[in-house]
């Protein structure tokens, strides 16, 4: 158990270091905001793809599950819209 606690503690410190380091990097980056966002998304996508391949995660979902998620979103958005429209 102490090893798990130490691992979590080190992980937290690493994340705090990264969060603090971003301000320094922000001053050094000279490209535009839009290009920066696209580069960050591309890097994140590539890293996620590599992680999934290395760890060999199965991320397949059934068609039924996909439809359930999409329908629940439509219902949620529809309810928000109807609540806003009634209040006007």
N, CA, C and O atoms as CSV, one atom per row, in Angstrom:
chain,resi,resn,atom,element,x,y,z
A,1,UNK,N,N,0.797,-1.201,0.000
A,1,UNK,CA,C,0.000,0.000,0.000
A,1,UNK,C,C,0.845,1.272,0.000
A,1,UNK,O,O,0.469,2.234,-0.669
A,2,UNK,N,N,1.962,1.321,0.715
A,2,UNK,CA,C,2.775,2.538,0.691
A,2,UNK,C,C,3.284,2.877,-0.715
A,2,UNK,O,O,3.437,4.052,-1.049
A,3,UNK,N,N,3.544,1.860,-1.536
A,3,UNK,CA,C,4.025,2.125,-2.882
A,3,UNK,C,C,2.966,2.836,-3.713
A,3,UNK,O,O,3.299,3.726,-4.497
A,4,UNK,N,N,1.707,2.465,-3.561
A,4,UNK,CA,C,0.626,3.117,-4.294
A,4,UNK,C,C,0.481,4.567,-3.850
A,4,UNK,O,O,0.249,5.455,-4.670
A,5,UNK,N,N,0.616,4.798,-2.561
A,5,UNK,CA,C,0.506,6.151,-2.031
A,5,UNK,C,C,1.656,7.028,-2.539
A,5,UNK,O,O,1.450,8.185,-2.907
A,6,UNK,N,N,2.857,6.467,-2.553
A,6,UNK,CA,C,4.014,7.198,-3.068
A,6,UNK,C,C,3.841,7.507,-4.550
A,6,UNK,O,O,4.158,8.608,-5.000
A,7,UNK,N,N,3.346,6.550,-5.295
A,7,UNK,CA,C,3.132,6.743,-6.729
A,7,UNK,C,C,2.133,7.880,-6.964
A,7,UNK,O,O,2.363,8.742,-7.812
A,8,UNK,N,N,1.030,7.883,-6.217
A,8,UNK,CA,C,0.043,8.954,-6.349
A,8,UNK,C,C,0.635,10.304,-5.955
A,8,UNK,O,O,0.353,11.316,-6.596
A,9,UNK,N,N,1.439,10.322,-4.925
A,9,UNK,CA,C,2.077,11.550,-4.453
A,9,UNK,C,C,3.023,12.106,-5.519
A,9,UNK,O,O,3.011,13.307,-5.790
A,10,UNK,N,N,3.831,11.255,-6.116
A,10,UNK,CA,C,4.749,11.682,-7.173
A,10,UNK,C,C,3.993,12.139,-8.416
A,10,UNK,O,O,4.390,13.099,-9.076
A,11,UNK,N,N,2.921,11.458,-8.722
A,11,UNK,CA,C,2.092,11.832,-9.866
A,11,UNK,C,C,1.517,13.233,-9.668
A,11,UNK,O,O,1.539,14.053,-10.586
A,12,UNK,N,N,1.007,13.503,-8.477
A,12,UNK,CA,C,0.470,14.820,-8.160
A,12,UNK,C,C,1.544,15.899,-8.289
A,12,UNK,O,O,1.286,16.961,-8.855
A,13,UNK,N,N,2.724,15.644,-7.780
A,13,UNK,CA,C,3.806,16.620,-7.870
A,13,UNK,C,C,4.236,16.854,-9.321
A,13,UNK,O,O,4.545,17.983,-9.702
A,14,UNK,N,N,4.255,15.812,-10.114
A,14,UNK,CA,C,4.595,15.950,-11.529
A,14,UNK,C,C,3.566,16.829,-12.240
A,14,UNK,O,O,3.934,17.689,-13.040
A,15,UNK,N,N,2.285,16.619,-11.952
A,15,UNK,CA,C,1.239,17.420,-12.589
A,15,UNK,C,C,1.310,18.878,-12.153
A,15,UNK,O,O,1.084,19.775,-12.965
A,16,UNK,N,N,1.615,19.121,-10.904
A,16,UNK,CA,C,1.770,20.502,-10.425
A,16,UNK,C,C,2.962,21.161,-11.119
A,16,UNK,O,O,2.888,22.333,-11.490
A,17,UNK,N,N,4.049,20.429,-11.296
A,17,UNK,CA,C,5.216,20.956,-12.003
A,17,UNK,C,C,4.858,21.321,-13.445
A,17,UNK,O,O,5.223,22.394,-13.926
A,18,UNK,N,N,4.147,20.430,-14.128
A,18,UNK,CA,C,3.751,20.689,-15.522
A,18,UNK,C,C,2.840,21.914,-15.583
A,18,UNK,O,O,3.008,22.762,-16.461
A,19,UNK,N,N,1.887,22.018,-14.670
A,19,UNK,CA,C,0.971,23.162,-14.666
A,19,UNK,C,C,1.736,24.466,-14.441
A,19,UNK,O,O,1.417,25.479,-15.063
A,20,UNK,N,N,2.722,24.457,-13.577
A,20,UNK,CA,C,3.518,25.650,-13.335
A,20,UNK,C,C,4.442,25.979,-14.483
A,20,UNK,O,O,4.752,27.148,-14.716
A,21,UNK,N,N,4.882,24.980,-15.193
A,21,UNK,CA,C,5.823,25.172,-16.297
A,21,UNK,C,C,5.139,25.755,-17.528
A,21,UNK,O,O,5.811,26.335,-18.382
A,22,UNK,N,N,3.808,25.614,-17.642
A,22,UNK,CA,C,3.120,26.112,-18.828
A,22,UNK,C,C,3.202,27.630,-18.951
A,22,UNK,O,O,3.198,28.151,-20.067
A,23,UNK,N,N,3.275,28.347,-17.842
A,23,UNK,CA,C,3.398,29.803,-17.919
A,23,UNK,C,C,4.718,30.204,-18.571
A,23,UNK,O,O,4.770,31.155,-19.351
A,24,UNK,N,N,5.766,29.484,-18.250
A,24,UNK,CA,C,7.076,29.760,-18.860
A,24,UNK,C,C,7.033,29.459,-20.345
A,24,UNK,O,O,7.539,30.233,-21.158
A,25,UNK,N,N,6.430,28.337,-20.698
A,25,UNK,CA,C,6.327,27.987,-22.116
A,25,UNK,C,C,5.452,28.975,-22.877
A,25,UNK,O,O,5.711,29.252,-24.048
A,26,UNK,N,N,4.424,29.507,-22.232
A,26,UNK,CA,C,3.545,30.473,-22.887
A,26,UNK,C,C,4.286,31.708,-23.354
A,26,UNK,O,O,3.948,32.280,-24.391
A,27,UNK,N,N,5.274,32.121,-22.616
A,27,UNK,CA,C,6.072,33.287,-22.999
A,27,UNK,C,C,7.002,32.977,-24.174
A,27,UNK,O,O,7.345,33.871,-24.947
A,28,UNK,N,N,7.406,31.722,-24.306
A,28,UNK,CA,C,8.371,31.359,-25.347
A,28,UNK,C,C,7.714,30.995,-26.681
A,28,UNK,O,O,8.382,31.020,-27.715
A,29,UNK,N,N,6.435,30.660,-26.682
A,29,UNK,CA,C,5.754,30.232,-27.905
A,29,UNK,C,C,5.395,31.466,-28.733
A,29,UNK,O,O,4.791,32.414,-28.232
A,30,UNK,N,N,5.779,31.433,-30.005
A,30,UNK,CA,C,5.570,32.598,-30.860
A,30,UNK,C,C,4.563,32.352,-31.975
A,30,UNK,O,O,4.317,33.259,-32.770
A,31,UNK,N,N,3.976,31.172,-32.066
A,31,UNK,CA,C,3.011,30.920,-33.134
A,31,UNK,C,C,1.632,31.408,-32.698
A,31,UNK,O,O,1.392,31.670,-31.520
A,32,UNK,N,N,0.733,31.524,-33.675
A,32,UNK,CA,C,-0.611,32.018,-33.391
A,32,UNK,C,C,-1.428,31.035,-32.557
A,32,UNK,O,O,-1.102,29.852,-32.457
A,33,UNK,N,N,-2.489,31.555,-31.968
A,33,UNK,CA,C,-3.316,30.747,-31.072
A,33,UNK,C,C,-3.998,29.608,-31.815
A,33,UNK,O,O,-4.046,28.487,-31.307
A,34,UNK,N,N,-4.523,29.868,-32.999
A,34,UNK,CA,C,-5.227,28.838,-33.753
A,34,UNK,C,C,-4.288,27.701,-34.147
A,34,UNK,O,O,-4.636,26.528,-34.010
A,35,UNK,N,N,-3.113,28.043,-34.630
A,35,UNK,CA,C,-2.137,27.012,-34.995
A,35,UNK,C,C,-1.706,26.217,-33.769
A,35,UNK,O,O,-1.520,25.002,-33.845
A,36,UNK,N,N,-1.550,26.894,-32.657
A,36,UNK,CA,C,-1.158,26.225,-31.416
A,36,UNK,C,C,-2.206,25.208,-30.977
A,36,UNK,O,O,-1.868,24.101,-30.559
A,37,UNK,N,N,-3.471,25.586,-31.073
A,37,UNK,CA,C,-4.546,24.658,-30.707
A,37,UNK,C,C,-4.527,23.437,-31.608
A,37,UNK,O,O,-4.668,22.313,-31.125
A,38,UNK,N,N,-4.356,23.636,-32.901
A,38,UNK,CA,C,-4.334,22.496,-33.827
A,38,UNK,C,C,-3.135,21.594,-33.566
A,38,UNK,O,O,-3.265,20.371,-33.622
A,39,UNK,N,N,-1.975,22.168,-33.282
A,39,UNK,CA,C,-0.805,21.342,-32.957
A,39,UNK,C,C,-1.035,20.541,-31.682
A,39,UNK,O,O,-0.701,19.358,-31.614
A,40,UNK,N,N,-1.604,21.187,-30.678
A,40,UNK,CA,C,-1.866,20.488,-29.412
A,40,UNK,C,C,-2.873,19.360,-29.602
A,40,UNK,O,O,-2.711,18.283,-29.030
A,41,UNK,N,N,-3.909,19.597,-30.399
A,41,UNK,CA,C,-4.886,18.542,-30.663
A,41,UNK,C,C,-4.249,17.383,-31.426
A,41,UNK,O,O,-4.527,16.219,-31.135
A,42,UNK,N,N,-3.401,17.696,-32.395
A,42,UNK,CA,C,-2.735,16.646,-33.168
A,42,UNK,C,C,-1.811,15.820,-32.279
A,42,UNK,O,O,-1.801,14.592,-32.358
A,43,UNK,N,N,-1.043,16.492,-31.440
A,43,UNK,CA,C,-0.138,15.772,-30.536
A,43,UNK,C,C,-0.932,14.900,-29.569
A,43,UNK,O,O,-0.568,13.749,-29.328
A,44,UNK,N,N,-2.022,15.447,-29.010
A,44,UNK,CA,C,-2.848,14.671,-28.080
A,44,UNK,C,C,-3.462,13.465,-28.785
A,44,UNK,O,O,-3.492,12.372,-28.220
A,45,UNK,N,N,-3.948,13.648,-30.002
A,45,UNK,CA,C,-4.532,12.544,-30.751
A,45,UNK,C,C,-3.527,11.445,-31.047
A,45,UNK,O,O,-3.831,10.261,-30.906
A,46,UNK,N,N,-2.335,11.839,-31.457
A,46,UNK,CA,C,-1.284,10.861,-31.748
A,46,UNK,C,C,-0.880,10.108,-30.485
A,46,UNK,O,O,-0.725,8.887,-30.511
A,47,UNK,N,N,-0.709,10.834,-29.380
A,47,UNK,CA,C,-0.336,10.180,-28.128
A,47,UNK,C,C,-1.425,9.237,-27.627
A,47,UNK,O,O,-1.121,8.160,-27.114
A,48,UNK,N,N,-2.692,9.632,-27.771
A,48,UNK,CA,C,-3.788,8.740,-27.370
A,48,UNK,C,C,-3.809,7.492,-28.238
A,48,UNK,O,O,-4.012,6.387,-27.734
A,49,UNK,N,N,-3.599,7.661,-29.545
A,49,UNK,CA,C,-3.564,6.512,-30.455
A,49,UNK,C,C,-2.431,5.559,-30.077
A,49,UNK,O,O,-2.629,4.346,-30.016
A,50,UNK,N,N,-1.249,6.110,-29.824
A,50,UNK,CA,C,-0.111,5.272,-29.446
A,50,UNK,C,C,-0.359,4.554,-28.127
A,50,UNK,O,O,-0.023,3.378,-27.989
A,51,UNK,N,N,-0.946,5.253,-27.154
A,51,UNK,CA,C,-1.248,4.635,-25.862
A,51,UNK,C,C,-2.220,3.469,-26.037
A,51,UNK,O,O,-2.028,2.400,-25.456
A,52,UNK,N,N,-3.250,3.677,-26.829
A,52,UNK,CA,C,-4.239,2.613,-27.061
A,52,UNK,C,C,-3.586,1.420,-27.732
A,52,UNK,O,O,-3.884,0.276,-27.388
A,53,UNK,N,N,-2.705,1.669,-28.678
A,53,UNK,CA,C,-2.029,0.566,-29.378
A,53,UNK,C,C,-1.028,-0.149,-28.471
A,53,UNK,O,O,-0.950,-1.377,-28.490
A,54,UNK,N,N,-0.271,0.593,-27.689
A,54,UNK,CA,C,0.746,-0.019,-26.826
A,54,UNK,C,C,0.105,-0.847,-25.720
A,54,UNK,O,O,0.533,-1.967,-25.440
A,55,UNK,N,N,-0.937,-0.278,-25.087
A,55,UNK,CA,C,-1.603,-0.969,-23.988
A,55,UNK,C,C,-2.573,-2.028,-24.516
A,55,UNK,O,O,-3.023,-2.896,-23.768
A,56,UNK,N,N,-2.887,-1.950,-25.795
A,56,UNK,CA,C,-3.807,-2.881,-26.474
A,56,UNK,C,C,-5.199,-2.829,-25.855
A,56,UNK,O,O,-5.782,-3.856,-25.508
A,57,UNK,N,N,-5.720,-1.603,-25.726
A,57,UNK,CA,C,-7.069,-1.408,-25.214
A,57,UNK,C,C,-8.087,-1.720,-26.296
A,57,UNK,O,O,-7.887,-1.395,-27.466
A,58,UNK,N,N,-9.170,-2.347,-25.898
A,58,UNK,CA,C,-10.262,-2.609,-26.821
A,58,UNK,C,C,-11.286,-1.498,-26.632
A,58,UNK,O,O,-11.966,-1.453,-25.607
A,59,UNK,N,N,-11.402,-0.608,-27.601
A,59,UNK,CA,C,-12.306,0.532,-27.464
A,59,UNK,C,C,-13.528,0.391,-28.362
A,59,UNK,O,O,-14.223,1.375,-28.616
A,60,UNK,N,N,-13.793,-0.791,-28.834
A,60,UNK,CA,C,-14.952,-1.012,-29.693
A,60,UNK,C,C,-16.229,-0.981,-28.858
A,60,UNK,O,O,-16.274,-1.490,-27.739
A,61,UNK,N,N,-17.271,-0.366,-29.438
A,61,UNK,CA,C,-18.578,-0.366,-28.802
A,61,UNK,C,C,-19.587,-0.894,-29.815
A,61,UNK,O,O,-19.376,-0.817,-31.025
A,62,UNK,N,N,-20.673,-1.424,-29.302
A,62,UNK,CA,C,-21.693,-1.955,-30.197
A,62,UNK,C,C,-22.506,-0.803,-30.783
A,62,UNK,O,O,-22.507,0.313,-30.262
A,63,UNK,N,N,-23.186,-1.102,-31.863
A,63,UNK,CA,C,-24.017,-0.095,-32.508
A,63,UNK,C,C,-25.136,0.346,-31.562
A,63,UNK,O,O,-25.508,1.519,-31.533
A,64,UNK,N,N,-25.662,-0.597,-30.798
A,64,UNK,CA,C,-26.732,-0.279,-29.861
A,64,UNK,C,C,-26.260,0.702,-28.787
A,64,UNK,O,O,-26.968,1.652,-28.455
A,65,UNK,N,N,-25.074,0.472,-28.253
A,65,UNK,CA,C,-24.524,1.369,-27.237
A,65,UNK,C,C,-24.296,2.763,-27.815
A,65,UNK,O,O,-24.594,3.764,-27.165
A,66,UNK,N,N,-23.772,2.826,-29.024
A,66,UNK,CA,C,-23.547,4.105,-29.683
A,66,UNK,C,C,-24.856,4.868,-29.858
A,66,UNK,O,O,-24.919,6.071,-29.604
A,67,UNK,N,N,-25.889,4.170,-30.288
A,67,UNK,CA,C,-27.182,4.820,-30.474
A,67,UNK,C,C,-27.772,5.282,-29.142
A,67,UNK,O,O,-28.414,6.331,-29.083
A,68,UNK,N,N,-27.562,4.519,-28.086
A,68,UNK,CA,C,-28.050,4.929,-26.775
A,68,UNK,C,C,-27.385,6.230,-26.326
A,68,UNK,O,O,-28.049,7.121,-25.797
A,69,UNK,N,N,-26.077,6.336,-26.539
A,69,UNK,CA,C,-25.376,7.562,-26.165
A,69,UNK,C,C,-25.848,8.748,-27.005
A,69,UNK,O,O,-26.052,9.841,-26.476
A,70,UNK,N,N,-26.019,8.539,-28.290
A,70,UNK,CA,C,-26.432,9.646,-29.157
A,70,UNK,C,C,-27.855,10.084,-28.851
A,70,UNK,O,O,-28.149,11.279,-28.882
A,71,UNK,N,N,-28.731,9.156,-28.561
A,71,UNK,CA,C,-30.115,9.523,-28.240
A,71,UNK,C,C,-30.209,10.228,-26.898
A,71,UNK,O,O,-30.995,11.165,-26.753
A,72,UNK,N,N,-29.435,9.805,-25.925
A,72,UNK,CA,C,-29.495,10.466,-24.627
A,72,UNK,C,C,-29.030,11.912,-24.741
A,72,UNK,O,O,-29.558,12.779,-24.044
A,73,UNK,N,N,-28.058,12.194,-25.602
A,73,UNK,CA,C,-27.588,13.555,-25.814
A,73,UNK,C,C,-28.679,14.392,-26.477
A,73,UNK,O,O,-28.897,15.544,-26.100
A,74,UNK,N,N,-29.362,13.814,-27.463
A,74,UNK,CA,C,-30.433,14.544,-28.133
A,74,UNK,C,C,-31.539,14.899,-27.151
A,74,UNK,O,O,-32.083,16.003,-27.196
A,75,UNK,N,N,-31.871,13.976,-26.274
A,75,UNK,CA,C,-32.917,14.240,-25.285
A,75,UNK,C,C,-32.492,15.325,-24.303
A,75,UNK,O,O,-33.292,16.184,-23.932
A,76,UNK,N,N,-31.226,15.281,-23.885
A,76,UNK,CA,C,-30.742,16.274,-22.931
A,76,UNK,C,C,-30.767,17.667,-23.552
A,76,UNK,O,O,-31.223,18.624,-22.926
A,77,UNK,N,N,-30.276,17.776,-24.786
A,77,UNK,CA,C,-30.249,19.069,-25.468
A,77,UNK,C,C,-31.665,19.542,-25.733
A,77,UNK,O,O,-31.963,20.728,-25.587
A,78,UNK,N,N,-32.539,18.629,-26.122
A,78,UNK,CA,C,-33.928,19.000,-26.372
A,78,UNK,C,C,-34.610,19.532,-25.129
A,78,UNK,O,O,-35.380,20.489,-25.212
A,79,UNK,N,N,-34.345,18.935,-23.980
A,79,UNK,CA,C,-34.940,19.407,-22.728
A,79,UNK,C,C,-34.427,20.799,-22.379
A,79,UNK,O,O,-35.196,21.649,-21.931
A,80,UNK,N,N,-33.144,21.033,-22.582
A,80,UNK,CA,C,-32.595,22.354,-22.279
A,80,UNK,C,C,-33.235,23.417,-23.169
A,80,UNK,O,O,-33.560,24.513,-22.711
A,81,UNK,N,N,-33.407,23.085,-24.424
A,81,UNK,CA,C,-33.985,24.040,-25.366
A,81,UNK,C,C,-35.443,24.329,-24.993
A,81,UNK,O,O,-35.873,25.483,-25.004
A,82,UNK,N,N,-36.198,23.278,-24.663
A,82,UNK,CA,C,-37.609,23.510,-24.342
A,82,UNK,C,C,-37.756,24.309,-23.056
A,82,UNK,O,O,-38.686,25.104,-22.926
A,83,UNK,N,N,-36.849,24.109,-22.103
A,83,UNK,CA,C,-36.918,24.884,-20.859
A,83,UNK,C,C,-36.606,26.351,-21.122
A,83,UNK,O,O,-37.247,27.228,-20.543
A,84,UNK,N,N,-35.644,26.631,-21.973
A,84,UNK,CA,C,-35.288,28.007,-22.288
A,84,UNK,C,C,-36.396,28.672,-23.088
A,84,UNK,O,O,-36.731,29.832,-22.847
A,85,UNK,N,N,-36.958,27.949,-24.027
A,85,UNK,CA,C,-37.979,28.527,-24.887
A,85,UNK,C,C,-39.252,28.861,-24.097
A,85,UNK,O,O,-39.914,29.857,-24.389
A,86,UNK,N,N,-39.594,28.044,-23.109
A,86,UNK,CA,C,-40.797,28.300,-22.298
A,86,UNK,C,C,-40.623,29.525,-21.411
A,86,UNK,O,O,-41.594,30.225,-21.121
A,87,UNK,N,N,-39.410,29.784,-20.985
A,87,UNK,CA,C,-39.193,30.889,-20.061
A,87,UNK,C,C,-39.255,32.247,-20.756
A,87,UNK,O,O,-39.336,33.276,-20.085
A,88,UNK,N,N,-39.220,32.266,-22.057
A,88,UNK,CA,C,-39.244,33.550,-22.795
A,88,UNK,C,C,-40.633,34.026,-23.024
A,88,UNK,O,O,-40.832,35.082,-23.625
